Every structure is written in structure tokens, then in C-alpha cells.
């Protein structure tokens, strides 16, 4: 009985996550990666529950891979800091190598929680979910991007590896350390309460864009 109940709960969480990812316009491949569902099952979910009720865009092609996207334009860089802050708050950035082997069901839910919060914080979000997943992956690896919390004001900064030798905080004139630990305490395995992952004052809100 317990085995059956556990399997039911797991399948239900997969279904719920797939529906959340569909609503966030994730690609079929991404949904399969996080849920373990087959491509046919994902398409059936879309046809049965989503297509007729809500007009949701279905993205085609390969998922984004260029981490440089996040810092090229000032407006996108502002959104990047806001999204990165929510990713850390919800424990959606897995820094330990053993936690990065494959996307998990719990990781998918954490990413959805973080991205949905980002869309509530930012009036006109510029970053889609697929790029949000790329940002979480890039910050976890730390090869192209690194996250730094300002010791002066507590704002969360996203910096390019090998960028300016003396970077400064995005929210105050304080200089940022050149070499820092990679987002301490943000592993999903250790995250129990999102509010303990990062001081709330570090949730950088970009300036509101005019409608």
C-alpha cells in the first residue's frame, strides 16, 4: 500500500510540474528532463489541459546556451540580478557537483517557484523560463558567471568571470571582492527555508519600467 501511495504521489508531482512548466512556456525537452515524462505524454498534457483553456506559446528549437546574454544589455542585467536573487532564495542553484548530475523533480519545482516569484517582483520581465534555467545552471557551475553578495548593502550581484578587475556593486559604490565563494548555502539539499538562503535586502528589484 505504501509503495502504491508513494508511486502515486511521485506521479502526481511529475504531472503538476509538467503543468507548471507548460504554463511557463518551457520546451518539451526541458519538461521531459525535469519530469521524466515521455514526449508523447507531454504533448497529450498540452492538448488535454492547456491548449483549449489558455493560449500558451510553445517554443521550438534548442534551449538557450549563451550565458553572455544576461549581461549584454543593462535592462536584461537588471532582471538577471532580480532573478538570480530569487533563485538563491528558493535554493534553486545547485553548487555541489554531485547535485548537478541531472535535473530532479524537486529542482524543477524550485526553479518554478523562483521564476514565478521573479515574474511577480518585476513588472515587465524580460527573461523567459528557459533563460532562467540557464542562469541557474551557469551560476551553479561558476565557469562563466559568478554571484556575489555586496558586503556593504547586501545586494546580490551577477558578474562575468574574467570581467573587470575591480567590479563595483550594482546598488552602491562599494567594491566587490574579486575572488569569492560560489553562492554559499544555496544547495538544494541544504535549503529548508528560502528566507534563510540570502538576506531579503539582497533581493535586487530593477527599476519599474513604464507601461
Residue pairs with C-beta under 8 A, 6 or more apart in sequence:
10 105
13 105
13 109
14 35
14 36
14 37
14 105
15 45
17 34
17 35
17 105
17 108
17 109
17 112
18 31
18 35
18 37
18 41
18 42
18 45
19 45
19 49
19 50
20 108
20 109
20 112
21 30
21 31
21 34
21 35
21 108
21 112
21 129
22 31
22 42
22 45
22 46
22 49
22 50
22 56
23 50
23 54
23 56
24 112
24 115
24 116
24 129
25 56
25 57
25 58
25 59
25 128
25 129
25 130
26 59
26 129
26 130
26 133
27 59
27 60
27 61
27 63
27 130
28 39
28 42
28 43
28 58
29 63
30 63
30 130
30 133
31 37
31 42
32 38
32 39
32 42
33 102
33 103
34 103
34 104
34 105
34 107
34 108
34 111
35 42
35 105
35 108
36 105
37 45
46 56
46 58
50 56
59 128
59 130
63 130
63 133
63 134
64 130
64 131
64 134
65 134
67 134
67 135
67 138
67 144
67 145
68 144
68 160
69 76
69 131
69 134
70 76
70 77
70 80
70 127
70 131
70 135
70 138
70 145
70 158
71 77
71 80
71 145
71 158
71 160
75 126
75 206
75 209
76 126
76 127
77 158
77 170
78 170
78 204
78 206
78 207
79 118
79 122
79 125
79 126
79 127
79 206
80 127
80 135
80 158
81 155
81 156
81 157
81 158
81 170
81 204
81 206
82 118
82 121
82 122
82 203
82 204
82 205
82 206
83 114
83 115
83 118
83 122
83 127
83 132
83 135
84 135
84 139
84 147
84 156
84 158
85 156
85 198
85 202
85 203
85 204
86 92
86 114
86 115
86 117
86 118
86 121
86 203
87 93
87 111
87 114
87 132
87 135
87 136
87 139
87 186
88 147
88 156
88 183
88 186
88 197
88 198
89 114
89 117
89 194
89 195
89 197
89 198
89 200
89 203
90 110
90 111
90 113
90 114
90 117
90 191
90 194
90 197
91 110
91 186
91 187
91 188
91 190
91 191
91 194
91 197
92 107
92 110
92 111
92 113
92 114
92 136
92 188
93 136
93 139
93 140
93 147
93 183
93 186
93 187
93 188
94 100
94 107
94 136
94 140
94 186
94 187
94 188
94 189
95 140
95 142
95 182
95 183
95 186
95 187
96 187
96 189
99 187
99 188
99 189
100 137
100 140
100 141
104 188
106 188
107 188
110 188
110 191
111 129
111 132
111 133
111 136
113 194
114 132
114 136
115 129
115 132
118 125
118 127
118 132
119 125
121 203
121 205
122 205
122 206
123 208
123 209
123 211
124 209
124 211
127 135
135 145
135 158
138 144
138 145
139 145
139 146
139 147
139 158
139 182
139 183
140 182
140 183
142 161
142 182
143 161
144 160
144 161
145 158
145 159
145 160
145 161
146 158
146 159
146 161
146 180
146 182
147 156
147 157
147 158
147 159
147 182
147 183
148 156
148 157
148 158
148 159
148 167
148 176
148 177
148 180
149 155
149 156
149 157
149 198
149 199
149 202
150 156
150 157
150 169
150 171
150 172
150 174
150 176
150 202
151 174
151 177
152 169
152 172
152 174
153 169
153 171
153 172
153 174
153 201
154 199
154 201
154 202
155 169
155 170
155 171
155 172
155 201
155 202
155 204
156 198
156 202
156 203
156 204
157 167
157 169
157 170
157 176
159 167
159 176
165 178
166 175
166 178
167 175
167 176
167 178
168 174
168 175
168 176
169 175
169 176
170 204
171 204
185 191
185 196
185 197
186 197
186 198
191 197
